[in-house]
Each structure stands twice: as structure tokens, then as C-alpha cells.
Amino acid sequence: MATMYRAMRGDTSCRGSVFLLAMVSLVTLLLLGTSLVEVAINGLSRASRDVKLEEAGDLAEAGVDMAMVKLYEDYDSINETLDSTGYYASSFTLPQGTVNYTVTAPYSGIPDTCMIVSEATSWANRQVRVRVLASYRRDVNRVFEGAIFSDSPLTLNGAGGVYPDASGKGGAIYSNGNITFNGTSFTMTDQGAIYTTGTTNWVPPQVPATSVHQQISPIPMPVIDLEYYRGIATHYYSSSQTFNSSNMVNLSGVIFVEGNVNISGTYTGQALIVATGNIKISGNVTAGDLTADAIALISPKAVKITGSPLIHGLIYSHSVSQDATMQVGGNVEIYGAVVSDVVTTNGGIIVRYRDVWAGLPIPGKGKTQWARFSWEQHAF
């Protein structure tokens, strides 16, 4: 009996220990779970704050762009106001928030300079101030010195690549925002470079570490002056047009289209096609002679590429009132360059840089424009 009693006591003690251990484990798991949930909530909160701050920053940048366009086009008698008072102020409201911006010229008494201060309050009540110093100069076409230029965060999906020309020029990627590579199959060369006002999540192994530049100041995009191109047009169309191999022989000068453009086929000659609407590339757009023929496709709204075409030329899409886009639907190969407010690639993109448009009046070349040389942003 004594032996049985001790055994029963031993079993009871064992069961008690197991129960106590289980309770301790349960409490530990509950505490750990609570901690993980708290970390997740804090992470989501920080991400939400970052997105809202980025939205406010984009609004403030829009104020700077608007000021520079007014200076360029002399809208709202801005230059007369600056000549008489040295100070100009304006504002605008969008669904995303409100922007107040000022221009002071000259800056600190230095001729041909100005200071632009743009303050934005987003719909989420986030506030950002951007301060820019700019100078009056010719040939503000630096955006055309690389293979891909995006004036917003850039995501590159799938396989693709960027390659310089034979002289080693142009193998760069630029983004006004973060660069995101989805995957690690994008190819560049040891002459390539990455420029971003934010950060990049990956660097192709061929690119030297010294050629990766993060947290840099934004590079301004040249204005598409539709009135200028309308005035110098060698061919003018008052409605939407379709271009193909039959009507793209011996192209020259500026072809101005009031409306949309649909283009595919082989071309000869050198020309800018400027559309006030969208440009759709529905097939190959190739030069008869890649070393001599050149084309630039320019739109203040969107350039849409369908299928998987081969394109010889420059794509430029930019607007100061709303983001213009370059959209790639499939896998595309471009001999030239891509410059756009927003670059969207649903498939792969290969850009082999070619500066064959040197003789064409591309935006920012041949007409004086304000260009930024100093930029800073603050949240407040």
C-alpha cells in the first residue's frame, strides 16, 4: 500500500509539473504572439507613413515643375512680376492635396538664377517642403544620356538588360525614387551605372560599386513645348494618324499630330513625331539604316507598346500637369533610349543605347530653360 501511495503521489506530481510547464509555454507563446503582432502593426504603420510622406513629396515636386513651366512659357506674366518685384507666389489644388509655391529671382543677387520653394499638404495631412535652386541655361538634355530614365520609382520585372553604345556611353538607369528589380536576371555591363534619388534593392553584378549612386538630387526633365513644335512642324496633321512602312519613307523634321498616333513598320530619314495624345507602338519600328536613320516619339500623355516589338529610336513621355507614361506590355528590345515620367514594364525590357537623334530638336535642346542645380526636401 505504501508503495502504491508513493506511486500515485509520483504520478500526481508528474501531472502537476506537466500542467505547469504547459501553462508557462502557453503564456510564453501568447506574449511572443502579442509582440509579433505589435511589430507587424508598427511595421504597417511605418510603411503607411512612408507612403503618405512620399505622396506629399510628389505634390511638392509638382509645384516645382509648375513653377519651372511658367518660367519657361511665361504663363501668368511670371517673368514680368519677377522683373518688377523679384517675387512670385501661386497655388493649386488637386485631389491628392494642396500646393503653395513661390519663386524668388534672382537668387542672392546672382544673375539668371532663381529659388523655388514648394510646400504641399496631402489629403492625409502630411506636409513636405521642397527647395530648389535653378539656373537659366541651354541644352538641358541630360536625361537623354542614359538608356532608361524614369521620373518616378522604377520597377523592372523579369529578365532584361541595359547596354551602352560602342563608345561606352549610355548604359545607365535613372529613377526619381527607389529602383526595384523583381528577380536577379537583369543584365548590365561594367560600363553601366545606376542613379536613384532613393535606393535600389539589388545591383546587377557587372556594375561596379563606384557606379551605384543612391540618394542623389533629382534631374529635371525638359518641357515638351507643344506650341514650339507646332510652330516649327514640317508636317502638320489636325487629327489622329497611323504610320507604317508605306508612309515612313524619307521622314524629316518635325511631324506634329493633333491627336493619337499608331505606328509600326520600317522608316528612313530623321524625324520627331510629336503627338498631343497617346502614341501606340503595335509592331516593330525599325530604321532602314540604324547608323543614319533616326526617330523620336514624343507624347505628353502616354506611349504604349503592345506585343514584343523591336524599336529603333527614342521614346519620350512627359507632362507637368499629370504623370505621362511609357507602358510595355510584353518583351521589348529598344535601340535608343526610354525617358518617361512613369516607366511600367509588365514584361522584360532590353535597351541598347544609341544616340542617333543628335541632329533632332529634342526637348531641352536648342531652347533655353531653367534647370535645377540644388535640391532639398523636408517634412514638417
C-alpha positions as CSV (number, residue, x, y, z in Angstrom):
1,M,0.0,0.0,0.0
2,A,2.8,2.4,0.9
3,T,4.4,1.6,-2.4
4,M,1.2,2.2,-4.3
5,Y,0.6,5.5,-2.5
6,R,4.1,6.7,-3.3
7,A,3.5,5.8,-7.0
8,M,0.2,7.7,-7.0
9,R,1.9,10.7,-5.5
10,G,4.6,10.5,-8.1
11,D,2.0,10.4,-10.9
12,T,0.2,13.4,-9.4
13,S,3.4,15.3,-9.1
14,C,4.3,14.5,-12.7
15,R,0.9,15.6,-13.9
16,G,1.3,18.8,-12.0
17,S,4.7,19.5,-13.5
18,V,3.4,18.9,-17.0
19,F,0.4,21.2,-16.4
20,L,2.7,23.9,-15.0
21,L,5.1,23.5,-17.9
22,A,2.2,23.7,-20.4
23,M,0.8,26.9,-18.8
24,V,4.2,28.5,-18.9
25,S,4.6,27.6,-22.5
26,L,1.2,28.9,-23.3
27,V,1.8,32.2,-21.6
28,T,5.2,32.5,-23.4
29,L,3.5,31.9,-26.8
30,L,0.8,34.4,-26.0
31,L,3.5,37.0,-25.1
32,L,5.5,36.2,-28.2
33,G,2.4,36.4,-30.4
34,T,1.4,39.7,-28.9
35,S,5.0,41.0,-29.5
36,L,4.9,39.8,-33.1
37,V,1.5,41.4,-33.8
38,E,2.8,44.6,-32.3
39,V,5.9,44.5,-34.5
40,A,3.7,43.8,-37.6
41,I,1.4,46.7,-36.7
42,N,4.2,49.1,-36.2
43,G,5.8,48.0,-39.5
44,L,2.5,48.6,-41.3
45,S,2.1,51.9,-39.6
46,R,5.6,53.0,-40.7
47,A,5.0,51.8,-44.2
48,S,1.8,53.8,-44.3
49,R,3.5,56.9,-43.0
50,D,6.3,56.5,-45.6
51,V,3.7,56.2,-48.5
52,K,1.8,59.2,-47.2
53,L,5.1,61.2,-47.0
54,E,6.0,60.1,-50.5
55,E,2.7,61.3,-51.8
56,A,3.2,64.7,-50.2
57,G,6.7,64.9,-51.6
58,D,5.4,64.2,-55.1
59,L,2.9,67.0,-54.7
60,A,5.7,69.4,-53.7
61,E,7.7,68.3,-56.7
62,A,4.7,69.1,-58.9
63,G,4.7,72.6,-57.5
64,V,8.4,73.0,-58.6
65,D,7.6,71.6,-62.0
66,M,4.7,74.0,-62.4
67,A,6.9,77.0,-61.5
68,M,9.5,75.9,-64.0
69,V,7.0,75.5,-66.8
70,K,5.6,79.0,-66.0
71,L,9.1,80.4,-66.2
72,Y,9.7,78.6,-69.4
73,E,6.5,79.5,-71.1
74,D,6.0,82.9,-69.3
75,Y,2.5,81.9,-68.1
76,D,0.6,84.2,-65.7
77,S,3.1,87.0,-66.5
78,I,5.5,85.4,-64.1
79,N,8.6,86.9,-65.7
80,E,7.1,90.4,-65.7
81,T,6.2,90.0,-62.0
82,L,9.8,88.8,-61.2
83,D,11.3,91.7,-63.1
84,S,9.3,94.2,-61.1
85,T,9.2,92.7,-57.6
86,G,11.6,89.7,-57.6
87,Y,8.9,87.5,-56.1
88,Y,6.1,85.4,-57.4
89,A,3.6,83.2,-55.5
90,S,0.8,80.9,-56.6
91,S,-1.0,77.7,-55.6
92,F,-3.2,74.9,-56.9
93,T,-5.3,72.1,-55.5
94,L,-5.5,68.5,-56.7
95,P,-7.5,65.5,-55.4
96,Q,-4.2,64.5,-53.7
97,G,-3.8,67.7,-51.8
98,T,-2.8,71.4,-52.0
99,V,0.4,73.0,-53.1
100,N,1.7,76.6,-52.5
101,Y,4.8,77.6,-54.3
102,T,7.0,80.7,-54.6
103,V,9.7,81.9,-57.0
104,T,12.4,84.4,-56.0
105,A,14.7,85.7,-58.7
106,P,17.5,86.4,-58.9
107,Y,18.7,84.3,-56.0
108,S,21.0,86.2,-53.7
109,G,21.6,88.7,-56.5
110,I,23.1,86.2,-58.9
111,P,22.0,86.8,-62.5
112,D,20.0,84.1,-64.3
113,T,19.2,82.2,-61.1
114,C,16.1,81.6,-59.0
115,M,14.9,79.9,-55.9
116,I,11.7,77.9,-55.9
117,V,10.0,76.8,-52.7
118,S,7.1,74.5,-52.9
119,E,5.0,73.4,-49.8
120,A,2.5,70.6,-50.2
121,T,-0.2,69.3,-47.8
122,S,-1.5,65.9,-48.9
123,W,-5.0,64.5,-48.4
124,A,-3.6,62.6,-45.4
125,N,-2.4,65.9,-43.9
126,R,1.3,65.1,-44.5
127,Q,3.4,68.2,-45.2
128,V,6.6,68.4,-47.3
129,R,8.6,71.4,-48.4
130,V,10.9,71.2,-51.4
131,R,13.5,74.0,-52.0
132,V,15.2,74.2,-55.4
133,L,17.8,76.5,-56.9
134,A,17.8,76.8,-60.6
135,S,19.8,78.5,-63.3
136,Y,18.9,79.6,-66.9
137,R,20.8,77.5,-69.4
138,R,20.7,75.9,-72.8
139,D,20.8,72.2,-73.7
140,V,19.1,70.8,-70.5
141,N,19.0,67.3,-72.2
142,R,21.0,65.3,-69.6
143,V,18.0,62.9,-69.3
144,F,18.9,61.5,-72.7
145,E,22.4,60.4,-71.7
146,G,21.2,57.0,-70.3
147,A,19.2,54.0,-71.5
148,I,16.3,54.2,-69.1
149,F,15.2,57.4,-67.3
150,S,12.1,57.3,-65.0
151,D,10.9,60.4,-63.2
152,S,9.2,58.2,-60.6
153,P,10.1,54.9,-58.7
154,L,11.1,52.3,-61.2
155,T,10.3,48.5,-61.1
156,L,12.0,46.2,-63.6
157,N,10.1,42.9,-64.0
158,G,11.7,39.7,-65.3
159,A,14.7,39.4,-67.5
160,G,16.1,42.3,-69.4
161,G,19.2,44.4,-69.8
162,V,20.8,47.8,-70.5
163,Y,23.8,48.1,-72.7
164,P,25.9,51.2,-73.7
165,D,26.9,52.1,-77.2
166,A,30.2,51.2,-78.8
167,S,31.9,54.2,-77.1
168,G,30.7,53.0,-73.7
169,K,28.1,55.8,-73.3
170,G,24.5,55.5,-72.2
171,G,24.4,52.2,-70.2
172,A,22.8,53.9,-67.2
173,I,19.5,53.6,-65.4
174,Y,18.0,56.6,-63.5
175,S,15.0,56.7,-61.2
176,N,13.5,59.6,-59.3
177,G,12.6,57.2,-56.5
178,N,13.5,53.7,-55.5
179,I,14.6,51.1,-58.1
180,T,13.2,47.6,-57.6
181,F,14.5,44.6,-59.5
182,N,12.0,41.8,-59.4
183,G,14.5,38.9,-59.7
184,T,18.2,38.8,-60.3
185,S,18.3,38.2,-64.1
186,F,18.6,41.8,-65.3
187,T,21.9,42.3,-67.1
188,M,24.1,45.4,-67.4
189,T,27.9,45.9,-68.1
190,D,30.9,47.2,-66.3
191,Q,30.4,50.5,-68.1
192,G,26.8,50.7,-66.7
193,A,25.6,52.8,-63.8
194,I,22.6,53.2,-61.5
195,Y,21.3,56.6,-60.3
196,T,18.4,56.9,-57.9
197,T,17.1,59.6,-55.6
198,G,16.1,56.7,-53.3
199,T,17.7,53.3,-53.0
200,T,18.0,50.2,-55.2
201,N,17.1,46.7,-53.8
202,W,19.7,45.0,-56.0
203,V,22.6,45.7,-58.3
204,P,23.5,43.7,-61.4
205,P,26.8,42.0,-60.6
206,Q,28.5,43.6,-63.6
207,V,28.1,47.1,-62.3
208,P,31.0,48.4,-60.2
209,A,30.1,49.6,-56.7
210,T,31.6,53.0,-57.6
211,S,28.9,53.4,-60.3
212,V,26.0,53.0,-58.0
213,H,24.7,56.4,-56.8
214,Q,21.8,56.5,-54.3
215,Q,20.0,59.3,-52.5
216,I,21.0,61.8,-55.3
217,S,19.2,65.0,-56.2
218,P,16.5,64.7,-58.9
219,I,17.4,65.5,-62.5
220,P,14.9,67.9,-64.2
221,M,13.1,66.7,-67.4
222,P,12.9,69.1,-70.3
223,V,9.5,70.5,-71.1
224,I,7.6,69.3,-74.2
225,D,6.7,72.7,-75.7
226,L,3.8,71.8,-77.9
227,E,3.5,75.4,-79.2
228,Y,7.1,75.4,-80.2
229,Y,6.8,72.1,-82.1
230,R,3.5,73.1,-83.7
231,G,5.2,76.3,-84.9
232,I,8.3,74.5,-86.5
233,A,6.4,71.5,-87.8
234,T,7.4,70.4,-91.3
235,H,4.3,68.2,-91.5
236,Y,1.1,69.0,-89.6
237,Y,-1.9,66.7,-89.1
238,S,-5.1,68.0,-87.5
239,S,-6.3,64.6,-86.5
240,S,-5.0,61.2,-85.3
241,Q,-2.7,59.3,-87.6
242,T,-1.4,55.9,-88.4
243,F,2.2,55.5,-89.6
244,N,3.6,52.3,-91.3
245,S,6.2,51.3,-93.9
246,S,4.3,52.9,-96.7
247,N,4.3,56.4,-95.4
248,M,7.5,56.5,-93.4
249,V,9.9,56.9,-96.3
250,N,12.4,59.8,-96.1
251,L,11.0,61.3,-92.9
252,S,12.4,64.7,-92.0
253,G,12.0,67.4,-89.4
254,V,9.1,67.6,-87.0
255,I,5.8,65.7,-87.7
256,F,3.1,67.2,-85.5
257,V,-0.1,65.3,-84.8
258,E,-3.2,66.8,-83.1
259,G,-4.4,63.5,-81.5
260,N,-3.2,60.0,-81.2
261,V,-0.5,58.1,-83.2
262,N,-0.4,54.4,-84.1
263,I,2.9,53.3,-85.5
264,S,4.7,50.2,-86.8
265,G,6.9,49.4,-89.8
266,T,10.3,50.4,-91.3
267,Y,11.3,54.0,-91.6
268,T,14.0,56.0,-93.4
269,G,15.2,59.5,-92.7
270,Q,15.4,61.5,-89.4
271,A,12.3,63.0,-87.7
272,L,10.5,63.8,-84.5
273,I,6.9,62.6,-84.3
274,V,5.1,64.7,-81.7
275,A,1.5,63.8,-80.7
276,T,-0.8,65.7,-78.4
277,G,-2.4,62.4,-77.5
278,N,-1.2,58.9,-77.0
279,I,1.4,57.0,-79.1
280,K,0.7,53.3,-79.6
281,I,3.5,51.1,-80.9
282,S,1.8,48.0,-82.3
283,G,4.7,46.3,-84.0
284,N,8.4,46.6,-85.0
285,V,9.5,50.2,-85.6
286,T,12.9,49.8,-87.3
287,A,15.3,52.0,-89.2
288,G,16.3,51.2,-92.7
289,D,19.9,52.1,-91.7
290,L,20.4,52.1,-87.9
291,T,23.6,54.3,-88.2
292,A,21.9,57.0,-90.3
293,D,18.1,56.9,-89.7
294,A,16.6,58.2,-86.5
295,I,13.2,58.7,-85.0
296,A,12.0,60.2,-81.7
297,L,8.4,59.5,-80.5
298,I,7.2,62.3,-78.1
299,S,3.9,62.4,-76.2
300,P,2.8,64.5,-73.1
301,K,0.4,61.6,-72.2
302,A,1.5,58.0,-72.9
303,V,3.5,55.8,-75.1
304,K,2.0,52.2,-75.2
305,I,4.0,49.3,-76.5
306,T,2.0,46.1,-77.3
307,G,3.4,42.7,-78.1
308,S,7.2,42.1,-78.2
309,P,8.5,44.5,-80.8
310,L,11.9,45.7,-81.9
311,I,12.2,49.5,-81.8
312,H,14.9,51.8,-83.2
313,G,14.5,55.3,-81.6
314,L,13.9,57.5,-78.7
315,I,10.7,57.3,-76.6
316,Y,9.9,60.5,-74.6
317,S,6.8,61.0,-72.5
318,H,6.5,63.9,-70.0
319,S,3.9,66.3,-68.6
320,V,4.0,68.7,-65.7
321,S,0.2,68.6,-65.1
322,Q,-0.1,64.8,-64.7
323,D,2.3,61.8,-65.0
324,A,2.9,60.8,-68.6
325,T,3.7,57.1,-69.0
326,M,5.6,54.6,-71.1
327,Q,3.9,51.2,-70.8
328,V,5.5,47.9,-72.0
329,G,3.0,45.0,-72.4
330,G,5.4,42.3,-73.5
331,N,9.1,41.7,-74.0
332,V,10.6,44.7,-75.9
333,E,14.0,45.5,-77.3
334,I,14.9,49.1,-78.0
335,Y,17.9,50.5,-79.8
336,G,17.8,54.1,-78.5
337,A,16.5,55.2,-75.1
338,V,13.4,55.5,-72.9
339,V,12.6,58.6,-71.0
340,S,9.3,59.0,-69.2
341,D,7.6,60.3,-66.0
342,V,6.5,56.7,-65.3
343,V,8.0,53.6,-66.8
344,T,5.9,50.4,-66.5
345,T,7.2,47.1,-67.6
346,N,4.9,44.1,-67.4
347,G,7.4,42.0,-69.4
348,G,11.1,42.2,-69.9
349,I,12.9,45.3,-71.5
350,I,16.2,45.4,-73.2
351,V,17.6,48.9,-74.1
352,R,20.8,49.2,-76.3
353,Y,21.7,52.8,-76.1
354,R,22.0,54.7,-79.4
355,D,22.3,58.5,-79.6
356,V,21.3,58.7,-83.3
357,W,18.9,61.6,-82.7
358,A,21.7,64.1,-82.1
359,G,20.6,66.3,-85.0
360,L,16.9,66.4,-84.0
361,P,15.3,69.2,-81.9
362,I,14.6,67.0,-78.9
363,P,13.1,68.7,-75.8
364,G,15.6,70.7,-73.8
365,K,17.9,71.2,-76.8
366,G,18.2,74.5,-78.6
367,K,15.8,76.4,-76.4
368,T,16.9,78.0,-73.1
369,Q,15.3,76.5,-70.0
370,W,15.5,76.7,-66.2
371,A,17.4,73.7,-64.8
372,R,17.9,72.7,-61.2
373,F,21.4,72.6,-59.7
374,S,20.4,72.2,-56.0
375,W,17.5,70.4,-54.4
376,E,16.5,69.6,-50.8
377,Q,13.3,68.2,-49.2
378,H,12.0,68.4,-45.7
379,A,8.9,67.0,-43.9
380,F,7.3,69.3,-41.4
